[in-house]
């Protein structure tokens, strides 16, 4: 049996590796095509680019691994079914459950590794990738001076050079901008540019400075110079790496998110206690801290009705209490809106916690559905395996996104929203295995052999 297990493992390992490499290449290429505009004109070093790609590769791996498991399972069982190896195993007395067991073990090992990856590696990578992306977006582009074109990247000045000889610019015009006190225009026969720390240093020779006082234009000055220097501060000329302890939900591990949830629960308890005390102190009604917004508003309405029907209150006191009741109602509305925002935050973190386990568990689910589909399809080719995998993965991902959206809105529990796709596909796989076991198939994929026969005819 150990030889049999090793054989099934080997049949999965090679297709899994090839599929993972192929999927990583496709997903990474798509990501780079969408993100390349962030790098253009930034003057970033190769090391920064490699780091940016490596950090974003983490979420690509988390997405590609389950799909690679599905591709490997479809290809392996498809090839074994096509070569009648499945039939030989069944003839030797092995059940379909025994045949699929090594594949399930393979999927479980990948699942456990991906759980660790999603909880320990992925959050830190997402956090660093977000910070690096923000740093790149803040970085100013390098000042590429082109002859005859205005340069407007300097924060306080604009400039144009009509000619250039090496590092020396000829016939330079510089004008000030964003200055409400005076307008300055500088002409220079030639000059050079030097980058220092967080500034640009302009060395100008043989020129004139023209200054005009603003806004009344009452004063004008003209100065000649042989040498003149201008220091232009540029805060974001270089890429500055910044640190931040603030993390989003996808940048936290499970322990961090549980601490966030606990903090929200404490805040909810404080707000609910405040609501009950406000109602009790104003209306003298004793209500539970777990009351709903409708129950709280009903208490305010009842108090307003008592005020309106009271014959013991003067008109002035009645108006004063009605005003107080209105303020209480508005305050309670604000408190319950705050509660809803806290509950929404809890849902968001619970969704992310379940996602860290449900997506890796899809590796096991994809084995359950990939093995029977591969046997029925009777094809082990990469194109067929990838096509079927893509179809099932699109269905799975669409259900997962829909479940996440509904759970974030509070229309569905995070548990059901994140695990429903796994449950649905798992039952589908078990049903297909039962159909194969009883040899009572309700659907067949032998039509895929048509493409194989046509390919063989074309090769003749």
N, C-alpha and C positions, 0 to 999 in steps of 0.2 A: 504493500500500500504506500510505503514511503517513496518508492520509485514512481508510482502513479502521481502522488502529490507533487514531486519534483518536476515531473513532465508537465503537469497543468500549470505550475508556477512559471516554468520556462516559456510555455506557450503564451503566457500573459506578459511576462517581463519585457520581451523584445518589442511587441506591438505597443505596450504602454510607454516605453522609452521613446520610440519613434514618434508616437502620437503626441507625447508631451512636448518634444522638441519642435515638431511641426506647429502645434497650437501656440506655443510660446512665441515662435517666430511670427506667425500671422497676427496674434494679438499685440505683440510688441511693435510690429510694423504699423499697424493701424493706430496705435497710441502715438507713435512718433510723428506720423503724418498729421495728426490733430494737434500735437504740441510743438511742432517745429517752429511755429511763428513766435513762440516765447523766447527762442534763442537768437533769432535773427537780429543782427545789429547790436547785440549785447556785449560782444567781445569776451565771451566766457571761455575759460580754459577747457582743455580736453578732460581734465580731472573732474571738473564740476559737471560736465555733460555725462560722464560715465557714472558719477554718483547719483545724478538725477534719474538716469535710466535704471540703475540698480535698485534704488529705493522704490520706484514705481513698478519694478518687476515683481515685487512681493504680492500685490493684489492680483497681478496677472497670473502668478503661479496658483494662488488660491482659486481662481476661476478656471484655470486650465486643467488642474489635476483631476477633478471629478469627471470632466469630459474625456480626458485621456483614459480613465478607467473604463468608461463606457465604450470607447473606441476599441480598446484592447479586448474587452469581453466579447463584443460583437465579432471582431476579426478572428479571435481564437476559436470560439465555438462555431463560427461560420465555416472556418477552414476544416475543423475536425468533423463537422457534419458533412461537408462536401466530400471529404476523403473517406467517409464511412467509418471514421474512428469512433464516433458516438455509437453507431450501430454495433461495432465490435465490442465496445465496453458494455453495452446493454446485453449482448449475447453472453458475455463472460459472467453475468450475474450482478453487475453494478446497477443500482437505481440512479435515476436522474438526480436525486438528492445527494447521493454519494459523488456523482460526477461533478456537481456544482460546488461541493463543499470546499475543495482547495481554492476555487475562485473566490468564494466568500471569505476565506481566511486572508487571501491576498487583498481583497477590498477592505477588510477590517484593519489590516496593518497600515494600509494607506490612509484609512480614516483616522486612526490614532495619531499617525504622524502629522496629518493635516490639522487635527484639533490642537496639537501643541503649536504648530506653526501659526495658526490663526489667533491663538491666545497670547503667544509670547513674542513672535517675530513680526507678524503683520501690524499690530498696533503701533509699535515703535517705528517701523518703516513708514507707515502712513503719516505719523506725526512729523518725522524728519522730512518727508517728501513735501508736506504742506508748508513747513517753515522754509525749506529751500525754494519752493515755488514762489512764495511771497517775497523772499529776498531777491529772486531773479526779476520779479515784476517791478520791484522798487528800484532796481539798478538802472541808472541812466545809460543810454547808448554811448559808445565811444564817439568822440568828436572827429568825424572824418571830414576834413576840410577839402572841399572840391572847388577848383578854380572856377570863378564866375557864378557860383551859387551861394545864396544867403545861408548862413548857419544860424539856426534859431534855438539850438539846444542849450545854450548858456542861459542861466536863470535871470541875469540882469542886463545882458548885452546881446546884440545881434551883430554879425560881422560878415564881410565879403572880401575876398582877395581875388584880384584880377589876374595874377600870374604867380608862378611858383618855380623856384630853383632849389631842388633838394628839400631841405627843411626850412628854407627861407621863403617867406611869402612876400610878394611884391604888390605895391599899390593897394594898401589896406584901408577899408572903411569900417569904422566901429561906431555904433550908436547905442545909447542907453534906452532902456525900456522899463516900464512899471515904476517910473519915478515921478512923483507929483510935485517936486520942488524945482527941478531944472531939467532941461533937455540938453544932453551932451552928445556931440558928434566929433569923432577923432579921425583924422586922416594921417596916414604914415606911408613913407616910401617903401619901407620893408619892415619885417619883424619875424620873430620866432615864437613858438608855443612850447611851454614846459608844464608837465603834470607834476604837482607836488601834493602829497597827502590827500586832502579833500578839496583841492582847488586847482584852477588853471592859471598859470602865470604867463602873461603876454609881455614879451620884450619888443618894444617898438622903437624905431629910429627915424629921425628926420621927419617930423610931422607937425600938425597943428591940432589944437583942441578948441572947439567952439562950444560955448555954454550959453544957454538962454534961460533966464529965470521964468518960472511958471508960478501961477497961472496968468499973471498980468503982463508978461513979456516986457517988463520995465528995465531989465538989466541984461546986457550982453557982454561977453568976454571972449577974447581971442588970444590964445597962448601958443607960442612956438616952442618946440623942444627938439633937442638932438637925441636924447634917450628918455624913454618913459616906460614905466612898468604898470601893469594893471593886474591886480589879483582878483580873480573871480571865484568865490566859494561855490563848490558843487558838492553837496552833501552825499549824493548817491552815485558818485562817479565810479566807485569800486563796489564790488559785491561784498556786502557786509553780512556775515553769518550771525543770526540772532537766536537767542535761546528763549524758550517760553514753556512755562509749566501748564498752560491752558491746553486742554485736549478735548477734541470732539468725541462723540460716541464711538466712531470707528478708529480712534487712536487710543483706546483703553482696552485693558485686559478685563477678564471677568471680575477679578477682585476689585478693580477700580470702579467698575460699573455698579457692583453691589454696594459699595460705599456711597456712590452718588444716589442710588435708590434709597438707601437708609437716610441720607440727608433730606431727600424730598419727603419721605414719610414723616420725619420729625417736623418739617415745616408744615405739612398738612395737619398734623396733630395740633400744632400751635394755632393755625388759622381756624380750625374747627372749634377749638376751645374758646377762641376770641369771639367767634360768631355766637356761640351759646351764651357767653357772658354778656355780649351786647344786647341780645334779645331779652335776656333775663333782667338786666339793669334798666332797660327802657320800658318794657311792657309788663314786667313781673311774671312772665310766662316761663315755666321751666321746661326746656326742650332738650332732647338728646343731642350730643355732639355729632352724631352721625346723620343728622337731619339733612334733607335735600334742599335745593334752592326753592323748589315749589312749596315745601313745608314752611320754610322761613318766610317766604313772601306771604303765605296764607296767614301766618301769625301777625305780620305787619298789617295786612288788610283787616284782620279781626280787631286789632288795636285801633285802627283808624275808624272802623265802624262804631266801636265803643265810644270813641271821642265824639263822633258826630251825633250819636244818640244820647249823650250825657246831658242831663238837665241841670247838673250841679256845677258845671264849668261855665265861667264867663266867656263871652265872645273872644276876648283877648287871649285867655288861657287856651281856648279851643284852637285858635289860629296858631298859637305858639306850639301846642302839642302836635297839631297836624304837620307843621313845618318840621318838627323833630322826627315824626314818623316818616316823612318823605326822605329826610336825610339818612335815617336808618335803612330805608329800603335801598337807597343808592349805595350806601356803604356795604350792605350785604351783597349787592350785585357785584361790587368790586371784589369782595372777598371770595365769592364763588367763582368769579373769573380767574382769580389767582389760584384757586384750588384746581380748576380745569387745566391751567398751564402746568401745575406741578404733576398732575396725573398724566398729562401728555408727555412730560419729560420722563416719568417712570416707564410709560409704555415704550418710549423710544429706546431706553436702555435695555428693557426686557426683550425687545425685538432683537437688538444687537447681540444680547447674550445667547438667545436661542439660535440665532443665525450662525454663531461661532461653532455650534454643534450640529445644526441641521444640514449645513452645506457639506461638511466632512462626511456625515452619515449618508449623504447621497452616493458616496462611493460604493457602499454596500447595496443601496437600492438599485444603482445602475448595473451591478452584477446580477441582481435578481431579474431585472428586465432585459439586460443585454444577452444573457445566456440563452433563454428561450427564443428570443428574436433572432439571434445568430443561428440557432439550430434550424429554425423554420426557414430563414432566408437562404441557408445552405451556400452562402458566399462568404469568403474571408478576405476579399480584396479591400485595399485601403480606401478606395473611393466609395464603395458601398458602405463600409463600416463607418466612415466619417459622415456620410450623408445621413444614415439612420441615426447616428449619434447626435448629429446637429439637430435633427427633427425632435428627438426626445428631449434634448437639452433645452431647446427653445421652449417647448411645452413646460418643462420643469421651471425654467427661469421666469417665464411669464406668470406662472402660478405663484412663484416666490415673490416677485415684485408686487403682484396684486395683493397677496397676503400681508406683505410689509406695509403697503399703503393703507389697507384697511385697519391693520393693527395700530399704526401710528395715529390714525384718526379716532381710535377707540371703538370702531365698529366691529372689531374682531379681537379675540384675545391673542396676545403675542404667541402663546403656545400653539394655538391652532393655526394662526397665520403662517408661522414659520415651519411647522411640521406637516401641514396638510399636503403639500406637494410630494413629500417623501411617502406619506401614508398612501396616497392615491397611486403613485407609480409602483410602490411595493406590492399593493394588492393586485395591480395589473400584472406584474411579473409573476406573482404566485399563481394567478389564474392561468396565465400562459403555460407555466410549468405543469399545472394540473392537466391542461389540454394535451400537452405532449405526453405526459405520463399515461393518460388514458387513451392516447392516440385518437382523440376526437377533436381535431383542430377546427376551430370556427373561422380561421382565416389563414391564408397561405401567402408566402412571399416567393414562391418558385418562379413567379413572373420575372424576377431579376435574372434568371438564367437566360432570358431572351437576349439581354445585353451581352452576356458572356458569349453566346453562340454567334451573335453578330460580330463581336470583336474577333472571334476565331476565324470567321469567314473572311473578314477584311485582311487578316494576316496571311491568308493563303495566297 
